[in-house]
C-alpha cells in the first residue's frame, strides 16, 4: 500500500496504513521533481510525502 499525501493529511495517511496493513508505516519525501505532477490522495494539493509499508 502506498499513499501520496500533502502536509495537512499526513496523519490520515499514516493511520490508514497502520489500520489496513497492521504494520509500521514508512514515511518518505516525494522528490521535488515529482511533486508538481503528484497530488494528495485526500485533496488536490501537491503531495509532499509517500506513506507506505
C-alpha positions in Angstrom: 0.0 0.0 0.0 1.3 3.4 -1.0 -0.4 6.7 -0.4 0.7 10.1 -1.6 -0.3 12.9 0.8 0.2 16.6 1.5 1.5 18.1 4.7 -2.1 18.5 6.0 -3.2 14.9 5.5 0.0 13.0 6.5 -1.7 11.9 9.8 -4.6 10.4 8.0 -2.3 8.5 5.6 -0.2 7.1 8.5 -3.4 6.0 10.3 -4.8 4.3 7.2 -1.6 2.3 6.5 -1.4 1.2 10.2 -5.1 0.2 10.1 -5.0 -1.6 6.7 -1.6 -3.3 6.9 -1.2 -3.7 10.7 2.4 -2.7 10.5 4.6 0.3 10.9 4.4 2.8 8.0 7.4 4.1 6.1 7.3 7.9 5.5 9.4 9.3 2.7 9.6 12.6 1.0 8.4 12.9 -2.6 11.3 14.1 -4.7 10.9 17.8 -5.8 10.9 16.9 -9.5 7.8 14.6 -8.9 5.9 17.0 -6.6 4.4 19.0 -9.5 2.7 16.0 -11.0 1.7 14.1 -7.9 -1.3 15.1 -5.9 -2.6 14.2 -2.4 -4.9 11.2 -2.1 -7.2 13.2 0.1 -7.3 16.5 -1.6 -5.9 18.2 -4.7 -2.8 19.7 -3.0 0.7 18.8 -4.1 1.9 15.6 -2.4 4.9 16.0 -0.2 5.1 12.6 1.4 4.8 9.0 0.3 3.4 6.8 3.1 3.7 3.0 2.6 4.6 -0.2 4.2 
